Amino acid sequence: MADILLHHLESSRSHRILWLLEELGLEYDIKRYGRDKKMRADKALRAIHPLGKAPLVTIGDEPALAESAAIMEELLDRYGEGRLRPEPGSDAYRSYRYWMFYAEGSLAAPLLVKFNTTQLRIGPMPFFVRPIAKAVAGQIDKEFTNGELKSHFDFLEQHLAKNDYLAGDTFTAADILMAFPLQASVERGITGDRPAIAAWVAKMKERPAFQKAEEIGGPAILPSR
Ligand SMILES: N[C@@H](CCC(=O)N[C@@H](CS)C(=O)NCC(=O)O)C(=O)O
């Protein structure tokens, strides 16, 4: 039995942790959890952490680690041996740290709103409610989501047109963290015509450790989500 146990929720942010563990070549165990029809996580995750969200990691009998970026930093502190993070104090490190906060702190919120407005348009409901649901979703997207996402995707497109990887010319854990929202955005067609983002996502998916993580844990992103 390995020290590291990943509580893995299908097609979720826990793909990030699987991918990181594979990049580092670490020994780990995996416990799998599914989702219900509304995409909510198996309630059993609440026994591991009160929020019941994935990913969660336990190391030995220590309290569970939550928040994907925090889990990744902890794994890199303990087992990284300097890999997948730039030299502390360098410009690349400052850039790395920015993206490690940006993924969940800035980009995730408008994407979640977009996911919810999409569900509001297409989800099951009585036929006479649908026009109202569509109008509400349209208004939220018009007033908030579309403009926010345009700013984020323009910013990311410009950055990735000038940099091979998010923190400069070297692949880091920030690329792993950012791949989940950007892969989802590209595959759901919401990044529009932004070739640098699309090329970077394709490059991420070519990495052997990304592919191994999908072999073990299933697809990172479900087309319907
Ligand atoms: N900011 C958290 C987000 C965690 C999160 O929302 N995880 C989703 C999976 S991608 C989840 O568990 N959803 C199921 C649910 O909320 O029931 C992180 O990066 O770990």
The ligand as an SDF file (V2000), in Angstrom:
LIG
                    3D

 20 19  0  0  0  0  0  0  0  0999 V2000
  -11.3980   24.9140   -6.1490 N   0  0  0  0  0  0  0  0  0  0  0  0
  -11.5940   23.5000   -5.9120 C   0  0  0  0  0  0  0  0  0  0  0  0
  -12.8470   23.0610   -6.6610 C   0  0  0  0  0  0  0  0  0  0  0  0
  -13.2810   21.6610   -6.2900 C   0  0  0  0  0  0  0  0  0  0  0  0
  -14.5140   21.2540   -7.0940 C   0  0  0  0  0  0  0  0  0  0  0  0
  -15.4690   22.0390   -7.2760 O   0  0  0  0  0  0  0  0  0  0  0  0
  -14.5190   20.0100   -7.5710 N   0  0  0  0  0  0  0  0  0  0  0  0
  -15.6310   19.5210   -8.3740 C   0  0  0  0  0  0  0  0  0  0  0  0
  -15.0970   18.5630   -9.4360 C   0  0  0  0  0  0  0  0  0  0  0  0
  -14.2460   19.3570  -10.7420 S   0  0  0  0  0  0  0  0  0  0  0  0
  -16.5880   18.6910   -7.5430 C   0  0  0  0  0  0  0  0  0  0  0  0
  -16.1720   17.9970   -6.6260 O   0  0  0  0  0  0  0  0  0  0  0  0
  -17.8670   18.7240   -7.9440 N   0  0  0  0  0  0  0  0  0  0  0  0
  -18.8720   17.8590   -7.4400 C   0  0  0  0  0  0  0  0  0  0  0  0
  -19.8100   18.5110   -6.4780 C   0  0  0  0  0  0  0  0  0  0  0  0
  -19.6830   19.7180   -6.2230 O   0  0  0  0  0  0  0  0  0  0  0  0
  -20.6920   17.8000   -5.9900 O   0  0  0  0  0  0  0  0  0  0  0  0
  -10.3430   22.7490   -6.3640 C   0  0  0  0  0  0  0  0  0  0  0  0
   -9.6070   23.2440   -7.2350 O   0  0  0  0  0  0  0  0  0  0  0  0
  -10.0520   21.6550   -5.8370 O   0  0  0  0  0  0  0  0  0  0  0  0
  1  2  1  0
  2  3  1  0
  2 18  1  0
  3  4  1  0
  4  5  1  0
  5  6  2  0
  5  7  1  0
  7  8  1  0
  8  9  1  0
  8 11  1  0
  9 10  1  0
 11 12  2  0
 11 13  1  0
 13 14  1  0
 14 15  1  0
 15 16  2  0
 15 17  1  0
 18 19  2  0
 18 20  1  0
M  END
$$$$
